[in-house]
């Protein structure tokens, strides 16, 4: 299963960066989820199926797939908590989308809804996960820029949805050549970053290792300050 593979790659990337990955199960009560959240030094939101369009005021269409109401519930709560409590977090693909929706933003149900959109869906097995079909432009002085260390980055592209209207409290820090949002941050947050590509699929790329390394370092700082 592709999502299992991506999750394995994320676990390996976090561990390689010096973190100890803990998987959050679905089905927890709000109270139990809150208790588990309190023990974590950081939260990573991984890729996956689509967010229920009803959560951002849109209707279902044929492009929507893989919706998981329980996952939406859990990640909506976690998204709000990491921002409110300034706990380090890193969102990947769906992770950027659920964050935006949780904070009040909207999504393109399919990237084709974006005016002048280029192709963004280069999915496996038709294309390898490490194919980097386009570049992104990164805003200077952003958390992403400091982690990556360069203003332009070639990225892979597996998504068919993307952030549309950006939620209050989020800042766009990277875009594709067609203007599609590729990364958002929470300003003045210790590490509040979400990207649209899949850095875990590029484990040998130094800039992607730095990205995971920066997230884990922020989580360690959080732990040390307790």
Backbone as CSV, one residue per row, in Angstrom:
resi,resn,N_x,N_y,N_z,CA_x,CA_y,CA_z,C_x,C_y,C_z
1,UNK,0.842,-1.192,0.000,0.000,0.000,0.000,0.882,1.249,0.000
2,UNK,0.539,2.209,-0.859,1.384,3.388,-1.017,1.457,4.220,0.262
3,UNK,0.341,4.383,0.942,0.344,5.184,2.164,1.170,4.533,3.264
4,UNK,1.158,3.203,3.328,2.004,2.501,4.295,3.478,2.744,3.990
5,UNK,3.821,2.729,2.701,5.206,2.989,2.300,5.624,4.394,2.708
6,UNK,4.770,5.381,2.443,5.101,6.762,2.787,5.243,6.928,4.294
7,UNK,4.385,6.255,5.060,4.488,6.330,6.517,5.793,5.706,6.998
8,UNK,6.179,4.586,6.413,7.459,3.958,6.760,8.615,4.917,6.491
9,UNK,8.563,5.607,5.361,9.630,6.545,5.002,9.681,7.724,5.972
10,UNK,8.519,8.176,6.432,8.481,9.262,7.411,9.093,8.812,8.728
11,UNK,8.714,7.630,9.188,9.271,7.094,10.432,10.789,7.007,10.333
12,UNK,11.293,6.502,9.215,12.736,6.393,9.018,13.400,7.764,9.003
13,UNK,12.746,8.741,8.375,13.323,10.085,8.279,13.396,10.756,9.643
14,UNK,12.360,10.606,10.446,12.356,11.191,11.787,13.402,10.511,12.659
15,UNK,13.480,9.194,12.576,14.456,8.448,13.372,15.882,8.808,12.964
16,UNK,16.112,8.921,11.667,17.447,9.284,11.175,17.855,10.675,11.668
17,UNK,16.868,11.547,11.843,17.146,12.906,12.310,17.335,12.976,13.822
18,UNK,17.165,11.846,14.511,17.379,11.810,15.947,16.120,11.848,16.780
19,UNK,14.966,11.724,16.122,13.703,11.721,16.845,13.225,10.315,17.154
20,UNK,12.275,10.210,18.055,11.658,8.930,18.407,10.202,8.980,17.949
21,UNK,9.874,8.342,16.820,8.510,8.428,16.281,7.505,7.663,17.140
22,UNK,6.358,8.281,17.365,5.231,7.658,18.062,4.007,7.824,17.175
23,UNK,3.362,6.728,16.813,2.197,6.798,15.935,0.935,7.015,16.763
24,UNK,0.132,7.986,16.382,-1.107,8.301,17.094,-2.241,7.472,16.503
25,UNK,-2.906,6.660,17.313,-3.991,5.825,16.777,-5.277,6.618,16.598
26,UNK,-6.106,6.156,15.662,-7.447,6.723,15.539,-8.328,6.070,16.599
27,UNK,-9.461,6.681,16.883,-10.436,6.082,17.786,-10.313,6.499,19.232
28,UNK,-9.318,7.325,19.565,-9.180,7.788,20.945,-10.278,8.789,21.279
29,UNK,-10.698,8.797,22.523,-11.599,9.850,22.974,-10.846,11.178,22.965
30,UNK,-11.580,12.275,22.996,-10.938,13.588,23.040,-10.004,13.689,24.241
31,UNK,-10.441,13.155,25.374,-9.641,13.226,26.599,-8.345,12.428,26.462
32,UNK,-8.428,11.229,25.902,-7.229,10.404,25.728,-6.285,11.026,24.711
33,UNK,-6.847,11.585,23.638,-6.017,12.240,22.631,-5.281,13.423,23.239
34,UNK,-5.969,14.172,24.058,-5.349,15.319,24.711,-4.228,14.868,25.646
35,UNK,-4.441,13.768,26.341,-3.416,13.247,27.229,-2.178,12.797,26.480
36,UNK,-2.376,12.142,25.336,-1.246,11.721,24.516,-0.524,12.926,23.937
37,UNK,-1.287,13.897,23.460,-0.701,15.113,22.893,0.213,15.807,23.895
38,UNK,-0.198,15.830,25.157,0.589,16.509,26.189,1.964,15.877,26.368
39,UNK,2.101,14.609,26.016,3.376,13.906,26.191,4.315,14.070,24.997
40,UNK,3.803,14.590,23.900,4.601,14.699,22.682,5.365,16.013,22.642
41,UNK,6.567,15.968,22.070,7.389,17.170,21.916,7.168,17.837,20.567
42,UNK,6.554,17.130,19.645,6.256,17.667,18.321,5.264,16.747,17.635
43,UNK,4.617,17.251,16.596,3.624,16.465,15.858,3.902,16.577,14.367
44,UNK,3.922,15.426,13.688,4.066,15.402,12.234,2.755,14.913,11.623
45,UNK,2.223,15.698,10.705,0.994,15.346,9.993,1.382,14.787,8.627
46,UNK,1.086,13.520,8.391,1.540,12.848,7.167,0.535,13.004,6.034
47,UNK,0.917,12.502,4.861,0.029,12.512,3.710,-1.073,11.476,3.852
48,UNK,-2.025,11.518,2.925,-3.133,10.564,2.986,-4.269,10.984,2.086
49,UNK,-5.465,10.495,2.401,-6.639,10.777,1.588,-7.119,12.216,1.727
50,UNK,-8.189,12.525,1.010,-8.712,13.887,0.966,-9.429,14.261,2.261
51,UNK,-9.413,15.550,2.566,-10.199,16.093,3.670,-11.652,16.211,3.207
52,UNK,-12.580,15.871,4.081,-14.001,15.989,3.761,-14.300,17.427,3.332
53,UNK,-14.780,17.634,2.101,-15.015,19.003,1.627,-16.045,19.762,2.452
54,UNK,-16.927,19.046,3.140,-17.911,19.723,3.992,-17.230,20.529,5.087
55,UNK,-16.021,20.139,5.448,-15.304,20.840,6.519,-14.811,22.216,6.077
56,UNK,-14.762,22.461,4.766,-14.396,23.803,4.302,-15.474,24.402,3.394
57,UNK,-16.710,23.931,3.573,-17.845,24.542,2.908,-17.986,24.250,1.438
58,UNK,-17.418,23.139,0.976,-17.507,22.767,-0.437,-18.344,21.502,-0.592
59,UNK,-18.760,21.246,-1.816,-19.546,20.054,-2.110,-18.644,18.928,-2.604
60,UNK,-19.119,17.714,-2.455,-18.402,16.562,-2.988,-18.448,16.600,-4.515
61,UNK,-17.381,16.105,-5.145,-17.401,15.870,-6.590,-16.614,14.596,-6.878
62,UNK,-16.492,14.250,-8.149,-15.863,12.980,-8.520,-14.369,12.941,-8.212
63,UNK,-13.763,14.094,-7.970,-12.326,14.129,-7.685,-12.007,13.717,-6.253
64,UNK,-12.991,13.787,-5.356,-12.760,13.511,-3.939,-12.616,12.011,-3.704
65,UNK,-11.637,11.635,-2.882,-11.450,10.218,-2.582,-10.666,10.012,-1.299
66,UNK,-10.843,8.850,-0.700,-10.059,8.483,0.477,-10.396,9.256,1.731
67,UNK,-11.610,9.794,1.818,-11.995,10.572,3.002,-12.155,9.648,4.211
68,UNK,-11.589,10.065,5.331,-11.661,9.305,6.584,-12.129,10.266,7.674
69,UNK,-13.388,10.148,8.067,-13.972,11.094,9.020,-13.241,11.086,10.358
70,UNK,-12.800,9.916,10.812,-12.111,9.828,12.098,-10.745,10.493,12.024
71,UNK,-10.047,10.272,10.934,-8.747,10.934,10.787,-8.922,12.451,10.732
72,UNK,-9.927,12.913,9.997,-10.202,14.351,9.958,-10.439,14.891,11.368
73,UNK,-11.240,14.183,12.157,-11.562,14.631,13.513,-10.312,14.772,14.368
74,UNK,-9.492,13.733,14.351,-8.279,13.731,15.172,-7.311,14.822,14.722
75,UNK,-7.070,14.909,13.431,-6.063,15.857,12.944,-6.546,17.303,13.003
76,UNK,-7.854,17.525,12.910,-8.378,18.886,13.091,-8.081,19.369,14.510
77,UNK,-8.298,18.515,15.489,-8.016,18.897,16.873,-6.523,19.117,17.084
78,UNK,-5.710,18.178,16.601,-4.266,18.307,16.777,-3.732,19.567,16.109
79,UNK,-4.269,19.899,14.936,-3.825,21.098,14.215,-4.059,22.355,15.046
80,UNK,-5.215,22.427,15.674,-5.520,23.596,16.505,-4.635,23.634,17.741
81,UNK,-4.400,22.476,18.335,-3.608,22.434,19.567,-2.149,22.811,19.327
82,UNK,-1.550,22.339,18.239,-0.128,22.650,18.012,0.082,24.140,17.785
83,UNK,-0.928,24.798,17.215,-0.825,26.244,17.006,-1.057,26.986,18.320
84,UNK,-2.112,26.615,19.029,-2.444,27.287,20.290,-1.322,27.162,21.316
85,UNK,-0.695,25.991,21.382,0.314,25.737,22.413,1.742,25.905,21.901
86,UNK,1.871,26.351,20.658,3.184,26.592,20.051,4.088,25.364,20.158
87,UNK,3.504,24.217,19.889,4.270,22.970,19.881,4.787,22.735,18.468
88,UNK,6.074,22.381,18.286,6.618,22.160,16.943,5.788,21.164,16.140
89,UNK,5.541,21.512,14.876,4.820,20.590,14.003,5.326,20.718,12.577
90,UNK,5.134,19.637,11.836,5.568,19.560,10.446,4.478,18.828,9.674
91,UNK,3.880,19.500,8.701,2.843,18.898,7.879,3.369,18.527,6.509
92,UNK,2.948,17.373,6.008,3.365,16.892,4.692,2.128,16.614,3.849
93,UNK,2.032,17.237,2.691,0.962,17.042,1.712,-0.412,17.246,2.357
94,UNK,-1.147,16.185,2.619,-2.429,16.322,3.321,-2.251,17.107,4.614
95,UNK,-1.082,16.962,5.237,-0.819,17.677,6.481,-0.955,19.180,6.345
96,UNK,-0.546,19.725,5.196,-0.707,21.165,4.974,-2.170,21.511,4.743
97,UNK,-2.887,20.596,4.121,-4.292,20.843,3.801,-5.174,20.786,5.049
98,UNK,-4.975,19.778,5.896,-5.794,19.668,7.106,-5.498,20.819,8.054
99,UNK,-4.245,21.262,8.117,-3.890,22.417,8.938,-4.653,23.647,8.465
100,UNK,-4.639,23.891,7.158,-5.315,25.059,6.605,-6.816,25.013,6.881
101,UNK,-7.419,23.855,6.695,-8.858,23.711,6.938,-9.179,23.882,8.425
102,UNK,-8.374,23.287,9.288,-8.626,23.370,10.730,-8.606,24.808,11.227
103,UNK,-7.784,25.640,10.594,-7.639,27.027,11.034,-8.560,27.982,10.287
104,UNK,-9.379,27.436,9.372,-10.372,28.277,8.713,-10.156,28.533,7.242
105,UNK,-9.215,27.844,6.606,-8.960,28.020,5.183,-9.745,27.039,4.326
106,UNK,-9.549,27.120,3.020,-10.238,26.233,2.081,-9.224,25.553,1.169
107,UNK,-9.712,24.567,0.404,-8.857,23.792,-0.497,-9.401,23.815,-1.916
108,UNK,-8.501,23.612,-2.866,-8.912,23.199,-4.202,-9.231,21.713,-4.105
109,UNK,-10.450,21.329,-4.446,-10.814,19.906,-4.387,-9.983,19.098,-5.371
110,UNK,-9.528,19.755,-6.425,-8.579,19.180,-7.373,-7.755,20.337,-7.921
111,UNK,-6.468,20.112,-8.146,-5.601,21.217,-8.564,-6.051,21.841,-9.879
112,UNK,-6.834,21.109,-10.674,-7.347,21.664,-11.918,-8.265,22.853,-11.707
113,UNK,-8.765,23.050,-10.484,-9.602,24.214,-10.176,-8.781,25.492,-10.078
114,UNK,-7.471,25.355,-9.933,-6.587,26.523,-9.843,-6.385,27.099,-11.244
115,UNK,-6.660,28.394,-11.443,-6.499,28.983,-12.782,-5.069,28.836,-13.296
116,UNK,-4.921,28.291,-14.490,-3.601,28.143,-15.097,-2.731,27.085,-14.460
117,UNK,-3.350,26.132,-13.775,-2.570,25.115,-13.056,-1.745,24.259,-14.009
118,UNK,-0.502,24.015,-13.617,0.324,23.040,-14.313,0.017,21.666,-13.719
119,UNK,0.641,20.646,-14.249,0.422,19.312,-13.691,1.137,19.187,-12.349
120,UNK,0.412,18.674,-11.354,0.987,18.479,-10.022,0.904,17.035,-9.550
121,UNK,0.150,16.206,-10.239,-0.052,14.830,-9.787,0.805,13.877,-10.606
122,UNK,1.950,13.516,-10.047,2.867,12.561,-10.677,2.937,11.343,-9.758
123,UNK,1.908,10.530,-9.817,1.712,9.479,-8.820,2.367,8.162,-9.211
124,UNK,2.728,7.408,-8.183,3.241,6.049,-8.316,2.059,5.129,-8.650
125,UNK,2.188,4.110,-9.492,3.432,3.610,-10.094,3.779,4.212,-11.451
126,UNK,2.939,5.131,-11.952,3.257,5.729,-13.253,4.566,6.501,-13.201
127,UNK,4.824,7.133,-12.061,6.054,7.899,-11.879,6.702,7.494,-10.556
128,UNK,8.028,7.528,-10.465,8.691,7.216,-9.190,8.436,8.321,-8.167
129,UNK,8.423,7.943,-6.890,8.159,8.915,-5.831,9.203,10.023,-5.777
130,UNK,10.409,9.743,-6.264,11.482,10.730,-6.149,11.625,11.611,-7.383
131,UNK,10.692,11.513,-8.328,10.703,12.417,-9.478,10.456,13.846,-8.994
132,UNK,11.274,14.792,-9.473,11.137,16.192,-9.041,10.779,17.042,-10.263
133,UNK,9.475,17.117,-10.615,9.069,17.703,-11.891,9.031,19.225,-11.941
134,UNK,9.059,19.894,-10.792,9.037,21.358,-10.850,9.758,21.936,-9.638
135,UNK,10.045,23.223,-9.733,10.713,23.925,-8.650,9.708,24.762,-7.866
136,UNK,10.114,25.179,-6.685,9.322,26.123,-5.902,10.206,27.304,-5.522
137,UNK,9.577,28.442,-5.332,10.265,29.653,-4.873,9.944,29.838,-3.401
138,UNK,10.978,29.958,-2.578,10.817,30.027,-1.122,11.042,31.450,-0.628
139,UNK,10.171,31.909,0.267,10.292,33.249,0.840,11.514,33.329,1.751
140,UNK,12.250,34.425,1.608,13.418,34.645,2.458,12.996,34.810,3.919
141,UNK,13.878,34.446,4.816,13.684,34.611,6.259,12.564,33.746,6.830
142,UNK,12.065,32.803,6.050,11.047,31.887,6.567,11.722,30.719,7.284
143,UNK,10.942,30.004,8.085,11.454,28.785,8.714,11.918,27.810,7.641
144,UNK,11.139,27.709,6.568,11.497,26.809,5.468,12.818,27.206,4.837
145,UNK,13.008,28.499,4.584,14.252,28.969,3.969,15.450,28.671,4.861
146,UNK,15.287,28.877,6.155,16.400,28.613,7.072,16.716,27.123,7.142
147,UNK,15.681,26.291,7.064,15.907,24.847,7.130,16.537,24.318,5.850
148,UNK,16.041,24.785,4.710,16.512,24.290,3.414,17.853,24.893,3.034
149,UNK,18.004,26.198,3.296,19.254,26.864,2.989,19.392,27.328,1.557
150,UNK,18.282,27.426,0.823,18.325,27.894,-0.562,16.951,28.436,-0.948
151,UNK,16.910,29.418,-1.885,15.639,30.061,-2.233,14.804,29.315,-3.262
152,UNK,15.423,28.444,-4.026,14.714,27.677,-5.056,14.999,26.200,-4.827
153,UNK,13.953,25.389,-4.897,14.093,23.968,-4.604,13.259,23.152,-5.575
154,UNK,13.853,22.124,-6.160,13.105,21.174,-6.986,12.439,20.158,-6.070
155,UNK,11.147,19.916,-6.293,10.393,19.031,-5.403,9.649,17.961,-6.194
156,UNK,9.292,16.873,-5.497,8.385,15.890,-6.086,6.956,16.408,-5.945
157,UNK,6.015,15.751,-6.586,4.658,16.307,-6.631,3.668,15.165,-6.809
158,UNK,3.007,14.773,-5.710,2.098,13.628,-5.728,0.656,14.021,-5.433
159,UNK,0.395,15.307,-5.272,-0.908,15.734,-4.749,-1.899,16.098,-5.854
160,UNK,-3.193,15.955,-5.524,-4.225,16.424,-6.449,-5.085,17.503,-5.798
161,UNK,-4.828,17.814,-4.525,-5.481,18.925,-3.852,-4.420,19.901,-3.358
162,UNK,-4.856,21.107,-2.969,-3.915,22.113,-2.478,-4.678,23.188,-1.721
163,UNK,-3.949,23.972,-0.942,-4.561,25.088,-0.224,-5.078,26.126,-1.218
164,UNK,-6.250,26.656,-0.936,-6.880,27.673,-1.781,-6.863,29.012,-1.040
165,UNK,-7.890,29.272,-0.232,-7.875,30.450,0.632,-7.098,30.088,1.899
166,UNK,-6.093,30.886,2.199,-5.215,30.568,3.331,-5.856,31.036,4.633
167,UNK,-5.805,30.187,5.629,-6.428,30.477,6.917,-5.766,31.664,7.601
168,UNK,-6.544,32.414,8.392,-5.937,33.458,9.227,-4.878,32.839,10.137
169,UNK,-3.769,33.513,10.257,-2.706,32.988,11.104,-1.681,32.157,10.373
170,UNK,-1.936,31.855,9.090,-0.961,31.143,8.270,-0.351,32.092,7.243
171,UNK,0.886,31.843,6.898,1.603,32.652,5.913,2.133,31.747,4.812
172,UNK,1.901,32.123,3.567,2.435,31.365,2.434,3.925,31.653,2.314
173,UNK,4.740,30.603,2.272,6.194,30.808,2.207,6.835,30.124,1.004
174,UNK,6.037,29.464,0.168,6.587,28.877,-1.060,5.455,28.658,-2.055
175,UNK,5.777,28.881,-3.336,4.815,28.653,-4.414,5.495,27.964,-5.583
176,UNK,4.676,27.224,-6.352,5.121,26.631,-7.608,5.080,27.713,-8.690
177,UNK,5.666,27.450,-9.868,5.654,28.445,-10.943,4.258,28.898,-11.359
178,UNK,3.241,28.055,-11.191,1.875,28.441,-11.556,1.144,29.169,-10.429
179,UNK,1.845,29.445,-9.340,1.247,30.146,-8.209,0.645,29.248,-7.151
180,UNK,0.627,27.945,-7.389,0.066,27.010,-6.408,0.861,27.085,-5.102
181,UNK,0.148,27.082,-3.988,0.799,27.151,-2.680,1.521,25.839,-2.393
182,UNK,2.796,25.937,-2.038,3.617,24.754,-1.773,4.074,24.647,-0.324
183,UNK,3.933,25.725,0.442,4.299,25.655,1.864,3.654,26.809,2.614
184,UNK,3.246,26.523,3.851,2.693,27.551,4.745,3.355,27.419,6.108
185,UNK,3.377,28.537,6.827,3.959,28.563,8.162,3.072,29.357,9.106
186,UNK,3.242,29.100,10.389,2.657,29.938,11.431,3.750,30.898,11.883
187,UNK,3.609,32.193,11.621,4.653,33.148,12.012,4.887,33.154,13.521
188,UNK,6.124,33.393,13.898,6.524,33.503,15.309,6.205,32.244,16.107
189,UNK,6.240,31.126,15.432,6.039,29.813,16.058,7.404,29.122,16.094
190,UNK,7.718,28.363,17.138,9.033,27.706,17.210,9.367,26.882,15.970
191,UNK,8.416,26.111,15.471,8.551,25.396,14.204,7.151,24.985,13.788
192,UNK,6.513,25.820,12.989,5.154,25.560,12.522,5.115,25.607,11.015
193,UNK,5.428,24.493,10.367,5.635,24.439,8.922,4.868,23.281,8.312
194,UNK,4.287,23.522,7.139,3.622,22.454,6.394,3.932,22.629,4.914
195,UNK,4.319,21.536,4.257,4.721,21.582,2.850,3.823,20.675,2.017
196,UNK,3.763,20.966,0.716,2.867,20.219,-0.156,3.533,18.992,-0.776
197,UNK,4.841,18.979,-0.837,5.538,17.841,-1.435,5.840,16.779,-0.375
198,UNK,6.542,15.724,-0.787,6.840,14.603,0.113,8.354,14.481,0.319
199,UNK,8.918,15.185,1.300,10.366,15.115,1.528,10.838,13.737,1.956
200,UNK,9.951,12.941,2.557,10.346,11.595,2.997,10.696,10.689,1.830
201,UNK,10.216,11.033,0.628,10.508,10.227,-0.568,11.848,10.584,-1.189
202,UNK,12.529,11.560,-0.601,13.837,11.997,-1.093,14.837,11.912,0.059
203,UNK,15.011,10.716,0.640,15.785,10.576,1.880,17.272,10.864,1.736
204,UNK,17.783,10.802,0.510,19.211,11.042,0.313,19.518,12.491,-0.040
205,UNK,18.488,13.308,-0.210,18.692,14.720,-0.556,19.055,15.504,0.706
206,UNK,20.214,16.164,0.721,20.644,16.880,1.931,19.629,17.912,2.411
207,UNK,18.969,18.613,1.472,18.026,19.649,1.887,16.795,19.044,2.574
208,UNK,16.408,17.838,2.163,15.265,17.190,2.815,15.656,16.654,4.191
209,UNK,16.879,16.192,4.303,17.366,15.755,5.623,17.425,16.935,6.590
210,UNK,17.822,18.095,6.067,17.871,19.286,6.922,16.474,19.673,7.399
211,UNK,15.485,19.442,6.555,14.101,19.761,6.911,13.642,18.916,8.103
212,UNK,13.845,17.612,8.008,13.491,16.740,9.136,14.357,17.049,10.355
213,UNK,15.634,17.353,10.109,16.536,17.677,11.206,16.108,18.920,11.963
214,UNK,15.634,19.921,11.236,15.181,21.160,11.876,13.934,20.922,12.719
215,UNK,13.033,20.091,12.210,11.820,19.759,12.967,12.170,19.019,14.257
216,UNK,13.011,18.008,14.156,13.385,17.228,15.339,14.146,18.098,16.335
217,UNK,15.012,18.987,15.833,15.753,19.883,16.727,14.801,20.784,17.508
218,UNK,13.751,21.275,16.839,12.764,22.123,17.518,12.017,21.329,18.586
219,UNK,11.705,20.064,18.282,11.028,19.212,19.259,11.930,18.954,20.468
220,UNK,13.220,18.753,20.211,14.160,18.537,21.318,14.285,19.789,22.181
221,UNK,14.280,20.963,21.537,14.324,22.215,22.296,13.084,22.341,23.179
222,UNK,11.957,21.935,22.632,10.710,21.979,23.403,10.820,21.085,24.638
223,UNK,11.365,19.897,24.428,11.507,18.952,25.545,12.463,19.501,26.606
224,UNK,13.548,20.121,26.159,14.547,20.639,27.094,14.010,21.804,27.922
225,UNK,13.017,22.514,27.383,12.487,23.693,28.074,11.364,23.362,29.051
226,UNK,10.977,22.088,29.126,9.885,21.706,30.038,10.284,21.898,31.497
